[in-house]
């Protein structure tokens, strides 16, 4: 048969020499390789004390943004849910009552908004589909749980805190081109 | 009298005298049919307001081979023998349709994420096909407060494109006219005048004839997006109407009931308010099976399976 590579070796049954018989040189050579790795740079880090630097557009846990007045941006239009390839998003909408204008930006809002993090594949399609700039993926990691149920994230986890200090910064996800696009008056109807 | 021969987009069709160009095009079907926002074949005197069905006539008739000097509304113009009509094959018509779409959207808010009509809105379809991504106007749109017309219907005047369809329904379907269009031009608005409640058995049909989300069902208000519900053909014994409807299910719950609409979004039969608003239990209905939904509709995104072929499945390339 023709050899596929030139690395094949012919096996022989020749007698070992004395040096080979005592195995010591071979052991020492192996140990020296092992010991040399002790002084190399480690490829692991001790998470969670240390964290790695993430890409600016890392797709981790979602956030439901509030606008500059602290009102929820989401209007429960359902486009994220219909765009979701994993069908991880469900929502129930409700009508804003008079006096709730400071809580919700639009006439309609999501009374229930749930993302099943076990289903989510973090593709970012929901972010792309959102017409209201309400949902964004962030560089936060979805924490592990012991049971399945806590992975269904509701609005209590997803909506960002009202406190301006604790808002989730997503500005790095928007390039200058996007910001310029928004300033164009011709596209003002998209706001 | 003999049939008239008319050519629309290089397709010949023979129609009865007195047929409009739009109906002749509908006889051919497919992409030849001009869009119609205000014309409604079941409503007498409808059409002519929205101008989205304008077509070019390159030959008026066999006897008079001159073209018509300007675009004509196909829903109001009767065909003549030997007429040659250009719809999608004329760049002038398509450019005009783009402008008409922009014109219709002048005062129309972009609140599709909130609007209950989104997903089955004719204006949405029209602007998707012919509209621009950008707007040329930066002026404020005219705004109204949403009004409740009775317990069951919501009027959102912001979204109205003044197609007059609902007025014709009130005129022709009901015995007492209770609403109409007030004021003129840019100021015109649909109104019930001093908020008279519309309490006729067939008043709910104005929701179905409305091409946009100006008139919506209050019992379905913000319940669900259209594409998360499953439309099923259903019927029941009804004394006032035929009882043939579409029920929109979410799980085992009927979220709303509408009439059955044909390819052009027109109701096959008008249904009564009893069926539409008050029969929201599955036990009230005999469910026949899934409604045929066009595969390019967002409603079919809901993994909605057709049992019967609709005729617009993707064709195998030859």
Contacts between the chains, C-beta under 8 A, distances in Angstrom:
chain1	res1	chain2	res2	distance
A	75	B	113	4.8
A	75	B	114	5.4
A	76	B	222	7.8
A	77	B	112	7.5
A	77	B	113	3.3
A	77	B	114	7.1
A	77	B	118	7.4
A	77	B	225	7.0
A	78	B	224	8.0
A	78	B	225	3.8
A	78	B	227	7.1
A	78	B	228	6.3
A	79	B	113	7.2
A	81	B	228	7.4
A	82	B	225	7.6
A	82	B	227	5.9
A	82	B	228	7.8
A	82	B	298	7.1
A	82	B	301	5.3
A	82	B	302	7.9
A	93	B	222	4.8
A	93	B	223	7.7
A	93	B	224	7.6
A	94	B	222	6.5
A	95	B	221	6.6
A	95	B	222	5.1
A	106	B	111	7.6
A	106	B	113	7.4
A	106	B	114	5.4
A	107	B	111	7.8
A	107	B	114	5.3
A	108	B	113	8.0
A	108	B	114	4.8
A	108	B	222	5.1
A	131	B	112	7.6
A	131	B	113	5.3
A	132	B	113	6.2
A	185	B	138	5.2
A	186	B	134	4.2
A	186	B	135	6.3
A	186	B	136	7.2
A	187	B	133	7.7
A	187	B	134	5.8
A	187	B	135	7.7
A	188	B	135	7.3
A	188	B	138	6.3
A	189	B	110	5.0
A	189	B	135	5.0
A	190	B	110	7.4
